[in-house]
């Protein structure tokens, strides 16, 4: 029998042997986190189920995933880390990649909103802040100054670029009310509990002062048609 036919039959048998409840549970989980569940079989007929991430809409566009791409897009928001300039070991900088993004955006008539997405020691304790369960950035004056310096350097580098729409000073800094509502420490348990000690929300007083300083340090590099978020 043709090897390809044997392989197909083994794979079909593999799929049939997975319990329906298991499939439903996996599909539900996958839909929540953008994960894919694959069923396969090797050359000996041993079945396997692999959980992974599907990179759909990357090399092959699929309209249902990103309908906005087919409706016309004028701007793109690019999250960047606080170590973007490569001056916080052991992290690797990525400023050259942002340069390339600007070159591409300007070539195709797009504008970029630079979003400073993370802060050292965490500004919200979320996983997208880069360090789960840790939120102590606002309590360290040196790290606050470091973030302000990153914003100022970004503004100086891209302020005059045609492709710049604006700069977002910081992604989702968490306030006291949101900290309690989201139950951050239980929702995003810290990998390093010792590092997480002393974590807590940012006060409104702190945020007012931070945004005031950030505005002054960014605005001096931005033309009137560029924005701070």
N, C-alpha and C positions, 0 to 999 in steps of 0.2 A: 504494500500500500504506500502511496505517496507520503513522504515525511510531512509535508505541509498539511495534508488532510488529517493525519494522526495528531499533529499539534493542535489543529482546530478542534478536533473532537475532545481532546484532553482538556482544552480551555473551556469548552462548553460544559463538560462534566464538572469542572472546578466551579464554574459559576452556579450550576444547579445545586451544588452541595453546600453553598453558603446559605445559612438560615435567613428567611425573609425578615424576621425581626432584627437580625444583625445588620442587614442591608439598610433597613429603614433608619436604624439608629445612626449608622455611619453617614448616610445621606443627610440626616438632620444636622449632625455635627459638622459635616463638610460645608453645608450651606452657611453655617454661622461664621466659620473662620476662613473660608476660601480654600479649603483643603480638598483634595481628591483622593478617593479610594480606588485602587486598582486591583484587579484579580488577574493572576497570571499563573503559568505553569512552566516548569523547566523541562529539559529534554527527557528526564526520567519519569515525568508524570506527577511529580510532587507539586501540590498546589500551594500557593502563597498569596497572601493579601498584604498589600503595601499601602501605607498611608503617606501621602506626600503633598506637595503643593503644585497646582497646575499653573503653568506660565502662559495661560491663554491670553490672547490679544497682544502678544509681544511680536512674534514673527509672523503671525497670521491674524489680521484684524477680524474681530467678530462684533458686529454692530450691537448685539444685545448686551455686550459687556460695557461698551463705552459709546452709547448713542450720541453723546455730545460731539464726538469726533466727526460724525457725519452731518452734524448740524452747523458746524462752523465754530472754531475756538479762537478767541482773541488773546487769551492770557493763560499762563500756567504758574501755579504756586510750587516752589521748590523748597522743601524742608532741608535745612543744613544743620550740622552739629556744631557745638561750640569749639570743637577742635579742627574746624575746617582749614585753618591756616597751618596745621601741622606742628603746632607749638605746645602740644600737650601729650607727651609720651605716656603710655605706649601706643596711643592712637595715631593713625595715619591721616594726614590732611587730605583734602579733596578740592582745594581751590581751583586747580587746573581743570577739573571736571566742570565746575561752575562756569569757568571761562568758556569752555566748549559749548555749554548750554546757551550762553548769551550769544555766541557766534551763530549758532543754529537758529535761535529765536529771531535774531535780527535778519537773518537771511530769508526767513519765511514770514516776516511781518508779525511776529508774536511779541508779547511783553511778559516780563517775569516779575512775580512777587517773591522776594527772598524771605523765607520764614526761618528765623532762628528757632529750631525745634527742640533743642536741649540746652540744659545749663548744668555746670559741674555741681555734683551733690544733689541734683534734682530740684525741679520747680513744681512738681505735682505728685511724684511717687508713682506715676503711671508707667506701664511698659514702654509706651511711645516716648517717654522722657529719657529713656536710655538706662534707667536704673530703678527697678521695681522696689517699691516700699520705702524709698529714701527720698526725703524732701527737706533738705537743710541748706540749700543754696542761699536763701535770703538771710540766713543767720551768720554768713561769713562775708565780711566786708571785702576781703581780697577777691573772692569769687564773683561778687556783684560787680566790682570794678573790672574784672576780667571780661565779663559778659558785655559790659558797656564798651570796652575796648574793641571787642570783636565786631560789635555793631558799627562802631566808628570806622573801623578798617574796611568793612563791607561797603559802607556808604562812600568812603573815599575811593574805593576801587571801581565801583559801579555807578556812582551817582550821575555821571555824565553820559552813561551808556544809553543809546536809543532804546535798547530792549528792556530797560528797567521800568517797571510800573511803580514799585515801591518796596519798602522793607517792613516786615512784621517783627516787632521788637522781641517777642517771645511767645511761644506756643503754649496756650492753656496753663498759665500760672494759676494755682489753685487757691481759692479763698476759704475762709473758715466754714462757711455754710456748705460749700461744695465738698469739702473734706469730710464733713459728717454725713452728708447725703449719700456720697459714693462709698463710704466706709472703706477708705483707701487701703489701710493697713491689712484688712482682711481680704479685700478684693485683689490686691497686688502684694502678696506676702514677700517680704524681703529675702533674697538669696543669702545676704549677709546680715543677720539680725544685729550684730554689734555695730555695723556701719549705720543701720537704720535708727539706732537709739537717738532720741532727741528730735526725730522728724515731726513735722507739723505744718499746718497751712501758712500761707502768706497773709499778712494783715493788709487791710485796705490802705493804711497809712504808708506802709512800705511800698505798695504798688504805685500809689500816687507819686511818691518821690522817685521811684525807679523810672516810670514812664516820662516824668518831667525831665530827668537827666538824659534819658535815651533820646528824647525829642531834640534837646539842645545839641547833642553830640552827632546826631544823624542829619538834622535839618540843614546844618551849615554846608553840607556837601551836596544837597539835593536841589535841583532847579524847582521852580514853582509848580511844574506839571508832574512832579513825582510825589509819592505819598508815603506816609508812615502809618502803619496799622498797629 
